[in-house]
Amino acid sequence: MRIGNHTTVTTFLLWGFSSFPELQNLLFIVILLSYVTILLANASIMVAIKLNHNLHTPMYFFLFALSFSETCTTMVILPRMLVDLVSESKTISLPECATQMFFFFGLGGNNCFILSAMSYDRYTAIHNPLHYPILMTQKICFQLIMASAVLGFSVSLCIVIIIFNLSFCNSNIIQHFFCDIEPVVSLACNYTFYQKMILLAFTAFVLVGSFILIMVSYVFIVTVVVKLPSAKGRYKTFSTCSSHFTVVFIHYGFAGFVYLRPKNSDSFKDDTLLAVTYTVLTPLLNPIIYSLRNKDMQIALRKDLGNIIKFFPKIINKRSQKA
């Protein structure tokens, strides 16, 4: 199709790591191992929370939701990335590109707002420990999770509608390994400053808005904790927030640097390598952080692992008896 002197693009080419041909085999192995580890680690956390009744609390309910959302986020990006690393054809149609962008940013926004809900949960537990079971019921937790999903996917839908109502002409090469905002809009021939500001506002609403909510919760947490009489009490209370704060620092550090800083077309190659950190490294670190820094989770994981180890010999013995 032609518009004026431009040919309208209907299929994109995900250039991705084609700029680094010498790294593609190594990247395939590293990303495949990381992907399998992400799936196993998050699945282990979700199973541990589901099977252990002492983890049936709001904090772990939110952690379950975050692990599920992180797993879905990686499934939107990494399988396609692995295929493209070993495939000659790296094409993606316009509808496929829009779908990938919608789910990636919808789940990404969902992750941000779940982290905000988790900070509110920690504040409520520390500020009102006696009324905590009343203030954070299962119904309220579910409503917060649903609100996170609705907000995340609503913003993502707005972003996708704005971007894919643009006309893409001439070049069809996306300088990225997935359909990210800046590499896609850089191919549009009618992308205006006004549209750029709207997209920036939506991105800032998710990243900055949720981050402010988290920081407000932590300010109130600090004001409560510093009033505790004993140093041991202050340390114990702060330790309940350490895993969450570490994950927030990593998540917003990478995402903020990628999506909120000024960009130009020359930065896309650097962004491609940097994007690996928040699509692979962050989902990989989150379950590890929550496992290493949380004693209850460690106990639950050891218990489940012990049950699995005991389960296999029983199966082998039953089969040998039948034989």
QUINOR-V700223 format. One record per run of one state. SS is the DSSP state (alpha for helix, beta for strand, coil for the rest). FROM is the first residue (numbers start at 1). TO is the last residue. Records with the same first field share a line. If there is no record, write none. Layout:
SS = FROM-TO + FROM-TO
This chain:
coil = 1-1 + 4-5 + 9-10 + 15-15 + 52-52 + 56-57 + 87-90 + 128-131 + 136-137 + 164-167 + 170-172 + 175-180 + 186-187 + 189-192 + 226-230 + 261-264 + 293-294 + 323-323
beta = 2-3 + 6-8 + 11-14 + 91-93 + 168-169 + 173-174 + 188-188
alpha = 16-51 + 53-55 + 58-86 + 94-127 + 132-135 + 138-163 + 181-185 + 193-225 + 231-260 + 265-292 + 295-322
